[in-house]
Amino acid sequence: MTKTTKYSLGALGLIFLLFLYNRNTQNSLQVSGVSIFEGERDDVYRILLTEDKKSIDLVRNDSTWSIVGNDSLVTRESQIDKVFDRLLMVKKESIRTSKKEKWEKFGVDDSLGRHIKIFDRNDNLILHYIFGNSGSDFQHNYVRENLSNDVYRTDDNVYFLLNCNPTYWGEKPPKPTPAVADSVKTLE
C-alpha cells in the first residue's frame, strides 16, 4: 500500500469516528417525547397560572371547576379540558440549553415566562413549569421545570392556554328564559 492510500484510509477512518461521535452527541440531546404531566386528571384539584403580576386560580370541587375570587363567571369546561388534553400532555422534544444566562432568550426566566402550578387534594405542589414564547417559531414553545436549568422545546404551541384573563376561563351565566323565571315564581 502506498503512503497516499494509507493517509486516505486514515483520514476516512477519522471522518467516520467524528461522524459517530457527532451522532452520539446529537442523540443525547433528544428527548423522546416526555409529557410534562404523568399523573391522572383526578389527582388535580387546583391550577394556578401566573404571568408577571397577573394570576388566575382554578379550583375543583367534586367535578366542577371554579375561578377563585370570581363569583360572577361560570367556568368553561372546554377550557379546563384543554388544560388536561393539550397543555399537560405537551411533550418536551429536545433540550435547547442548560445555561441560566440563556433563559431570557427563550422567555423562560421567572419574570418573562408564564407559570403553571398544579396542586393535589391536600394543596401539595405536583408540578411547576415555566413556559416561554420566543422568536418566530409559532408551532412550538420553550419550557423549563421550576428548579431545573434545562430548557426544552415543546412539540406543540400551548402558550396561549396559559391565559390569566378570567373571561378566557369563564363566562357570564345565561339569563333565565321568561318561562323558567315564571316557573320559579310559581314555586315560591
C-alpha positions as CSV (number, residue, x, y, z in Angstrom):
1,M,0.0,0.0,0.0
2,T,1.3,3.4,-0.9
3,K,1.6,6.3,1.6
4,T,-1.3,8.1,-0.2
5,T,-3.6,5.2,0.3
6,K,-2.7,4.9,3.9
7,Y,-3.3,8.6,4.5
8,S,-6.6,8.4,2.7
9,L,-7.8,5.4,4.7
10,G,-6.6,7.1,7.9
11,A,-8.5,10.3,7.0
12,L,-11.6,8.3,6.1
13,G,-11.4,6.4,9.4
14,L,-11.0,9.7,11.3
15,I,-14.0,11.2,9.5
16,F,-16.1,8.1,10.3
17,L,-15.1,8.4,14.0
18,L,-16.1,12.1,14.0
19,F,-19.4,11.2,12.4
20,L,-20.1,8.6,15.1
21,Y,-19.2,11.0,17.9
22,N,-21.4,13.8,16.4
23,R,-24.3,11.4,16.0
24,N,-24.0,10.1,19.6
25,T,-23.8,13.7,20.9
26,Q,-26.9,14.7,18.9
27,N,-28.8,11.7,20.2
28,S,-28.0,12.6,23.8
29,L,-29.8,15.9,23.3
30,Q,-33.0,14.4,22.1
31,V,-35.8,13.6,24.5
32,S,-38.2,11.1,23.2
33,G,-41.4,13.0,23.8
34,V,-41.8,13.0,27.6
35,S,-45.1,14.7,28.7
36,I,-44.8,17.3,31.4
37,F,-47.5,15.6,33.5
38,E,-47.6,11.9,34.1
39,G,-50.3,11.8,36.7
40,E,-54.1,11.4,36.5
41,R,-56.7,14.1,35.9
42,D,-58.4,13.1,39.2
43,D,-55.2,13.9,41.1
44,V,-55.5,17.6,40.2
45,Y,-57.5,19.9,42.5
46,R,-56.0,23.3,41.8
47,I,-54.4,25.0,38.8
48,L,-52.6,28.3,39.4
49,L,-51.5,30.3,36.3
50,T,-49.3,33.4,36.7
51,E,-47.7,35.8,34.3
52,D,-45.8,38.9,35.5
53,K,-48.2,40.4,38.2
54,K,-51.4,38.7,36.9
55,S,-52.7,35.3,38.1
56,I,-55.7,33.1,38.0
57,D,-56.5,30.3,40.4
58,L,-58.8,27.5,39.3
59,V,-60.1,25.1,41.9
60,R,-62.1,21.9,41.6
61,N,-64.9,21.0,44.0
62,D,-66.2,17.5,43.3
63,S,-66.4,17.6,39.5
64,T,-66.9,21.3,38.9
65,W,-64.2,23.9,38.5
66,S,-64.5,27.5,39.7
67,I,-62.4,30.6,39.5
68,V,-61.2,31.7,42.9
69,G,-62.4,35.3,43.7
70,N,-64.8,35.5,40.9
71,D,-68.4,34.6,41.6
72,S,-69.9,36.3,38.5
73,L,-68.4,33.9,36.0
74,V,-69.2,30.2,35.3
75,T,-66.1,28.2,34.3
76,R,-66.0,27.0,30.7
77,E,-65.4,23.2,30.9
78,S,-64.0,23.2,27.4
79,Q,-61.1,25.4,28.6
80,I,-60.4,23.1,31.6
81,D,-60.5,20.1,29.2
82,K,-57.8,21.8,27.0
83,V,-55.6,22.1,30.1
84,F,-55.7,18.3,30.6
85,D,-55.9,17.2,26.9
86,R,-53.3,19.6,25.5
87,L,-51.4,21.7,27.9
88,L,-50.4,19.0,30.4
89,M,-49.9,16.5,27.6
90,V,-47.4,18.7,25.8
91,K,-44.1,16.9,25.3
92,K,-40.5,18.0,25.8
93,E,-38.8,17.4,22.5
94,S,-35.2,18.5,22.6
95,I,-33.0,20.4,25.0
96,R,-32.1,23.9,23.9
97,T,-29.8,25.0,26.8
98,S,-28.8,24.3,30.3
99,K,-27.4,27.7,31.0
100,K,-29.3,30.1,33.2
101,E,-27.9,33.1,31.2
102,K,-29.9,32.0,28.2
103,W,-33.3,31.7,29.9
104,E,-34.3,35.2,28.8
105,K,-33.6,34.3,25.2
106,F,-36.2,31.6,25.4
107,G,-38.6,33.5,27.6
108,V,-38.5,31.0,30.5
109,D,-37.0,33.1,33.2
110,D,-39.1,33.8,36.3
111,S,-40.2,37.3,35.2
112,L,-40.8,36.7,31.4
113,G,-42.4,33.3,31.4
114,R,-45.9,32.1,32.1
115,H,-46.1,29.7,35.1
116,I,-48.3,26.8,35.7
117,K,-48.6,25.2,39.1
118,I,-50.7,22.1,39.7
119,F,-51.7,21.0,43.2
120,D,-53.3,17.9,44.6
121,R,-56.2,17.4,47.1
122,N,-54.0,18.5,50.1
123,D,-52.7,21.5,48.2
124,N,-49.3,19.9,47.7
125,L,-47.4,21.1,44.6
126,I,-47.4,18.4,41.9
127,L,-45.6,20.3,39.2
128,H,-44.4,23.8,38.4
129,Y,-43.3,24.7,34.8
130,I,-42.4,27.9,33.2
131,F,-43.3,28.4,29.5
132,G,-41.8,30.9,27.1
133,N,-42.6,32.0,23.7
134,S,-39.7,33.5,21.9
135,G,-38.8,34.2,18.3
136,S,-40.8,33.4,15.2
137,D,-41.5,29.7,15.8
138,F,-45.3,29.7,16.2
139,Q,-45.6,25.9,16.3
140,H,-43.5,25.3,19.4
141,N,-42.8,26.8,22.8
142,Y,-40.0,26.5,25.3
143,V,-40.5,25.0,28.7
144,R,-38.4,24.8,31.9
145,E,-39.2,23.0,35.1
146,N,-39.1,25.4,38.0
147,L,-36.0,24.1,39.8
148,S,-34.2,22.9,36.7
149,N,-31.8,24.8,34.4
150,D,-32.7,22.7,31.3
151,V,-34.8,24.4,28.7
152,Y,-36.7,22.2,26.2
153,R,-38.6,22.9,23.0
154,T,-42.2,21.6,23.1
155,D,-43.9,19.6,20.4
156,D,-46.9,21.9,20.3
157,N,-47.7,25.6,20.9
158,V,-49.6,25.8,24.2
159,Y,-48.6,29.2,25.3
160,F,-52.0,30.7,24.6
161,L,-53.6,28.2,27.1
162,L,-51.7,29.9,29.9
163,N,-54.0,32.9,29.8
164,C,-54.6,34.8,33.1
165,N,-57.7,36.6,31.9
166,P,-60.8,35.5,33.9
167,T,-63.0,35.9,30.8
168,Y,-60.9,33.3,29.0
169,W,-61.7,30.7,31.6
170,G,-65.3,31.8,32.5
171,E,-68.4,33.3,31.1
172,K,-71.4,35.0,32.5
173,P,-74.2,32.6,33.3
174,P,-77.0,32.6,30.8
175,K,-80.0,34.7,31.9
176,P,-83.0,32.5,32.7
177,T,-85.7,32.4,30.0
178,P,-89.0,34.0,30.9
179,A,-90.7,30.6,31.1
180,V,-88.1,29.4,33.6
181,A,-88.4,32.6,35.6
182,D,-92.2,32.3,35.7
183,S,-92.0,28.7,36.9
184,V,-89.5,29.7,39.7
185,K,-92.0,32.5,40.8
186,T,-94.9,30.0,40.9
187,L,-92.8,27.7,43.1
188,E,-92.4,30.5,45.6
